[in-house]
Amino acid sequence: MNTVALVGRIVKEIELRNIGEDRCVTNNVLAVRKPFKKDGSSDADFIPFVTWGKKAEIMEKYCGKGDLIALNGKMQSRKYQTHENETKFVVEMLVEDIEFIQRKVKK
């Protein structure tokens, strides 16, 4: 079974990319808080995620850097060739559902 549910903050501004044939995608990173360390400081895991189609459009329209969201989906791995002919491997979350929890507080 491949099911993932994460709650965290969006690391960078959402950028919608149109990739032809009425397809669009967003790639971003979710900062997921870890339990506090013994010294009281906090830490986070940074999980890459991707949204496609209508979900990508919703992310671009309603989400921004620092917003707290919940994502449901699955993990996927893929590989690609760089311009230098180097093989890169990526593990990322493929988002199937988005829940908006809290907008970033403007100071």
N, C-alpha and C positions, 0 to 999 in steps of 0.2 A: 504494500500500500504506500502511496506517495501523496501525503497530505501535509500541508504546512499552514500554520496560523501564526502571524507575527503582529505585535503592536510596537510601534516605534515612531520616530520623527524622520521626516523627509530631509535628506542631507543637502540637496541642491535644488535650484529652481527647476521646474518641470519644463522639458523641451520636447515638443511634439514634432516628429519627423514624418513626412509623407514619403513613402517608398514606392509609389507608383500603383496603378490599378486600384485607386481608392483605398489603399491600405496605409495605416499610420501606426506608429509605435512610439513609446517612451521608454527610456532606460534611466534608472536612478538607483539610489542606495537608501536603505532604511537603517537608521541607527536604533538598535534594540538594546535597551538598558539591561546591564547585568546587575546582580545583587551588589550592594555596597561592599567595598573592601574593609579590612580590619581598621585601616586608618581613617575610615569615614568618607573617602573619595569614591566617586562613581566611575564606572567604565561602561563600554558599549561594544557590541558586535556590529559590524557594518555589513549588511546583507544586500547584494545587488538584486534588483527586481526589474521585470519587464512587463509592460501592458500593451495590448494590441487593440486595434479597432476602436469601438465605442468606449471601452474602458480607458483607453489612452486619451481620447478626447475629453472624457470626464475628468481625468487626472489633470490635464492641462488647464481646463476651465476652472476647476474648484480647489485645486491643491497648490501649495507653495512650500518653499523651503521652511523647515521648522514645524510644519503642521504635524499633529499627532494623528495617525491613522492606524487602522487594523486591516491587514491583508490576509486573504485566504487564497491558497493555490497549491502549487506543487513545485518541487525542485526539478531543474533540468540541467543537463550538461551539454556542452557543444564545443567544437573546436573550429578554428579558422586560421587562414594563412595571412601573415602580415605582408607588407610591400617588400620586406627584406627576406621573404620566403621562410619565415619562422612560424612554426605551429604554436598557437596559443590555445589554452584550454580555459573555459569559463564555466562556473557553476552559479546559477542564478535562480531566483524564484519567478515562476510564471504565474502572474496574478489572475485569479478567476473571479474574485469578489473584493470590493473595497468598502470599508465603513469609515466615515468621517467622525473623529472623536473630538478634536479641539484644534482650532486655528491657532497659529503662533501669536502670542501676545505681543502687540506692538508697544514699544517703549518710547 
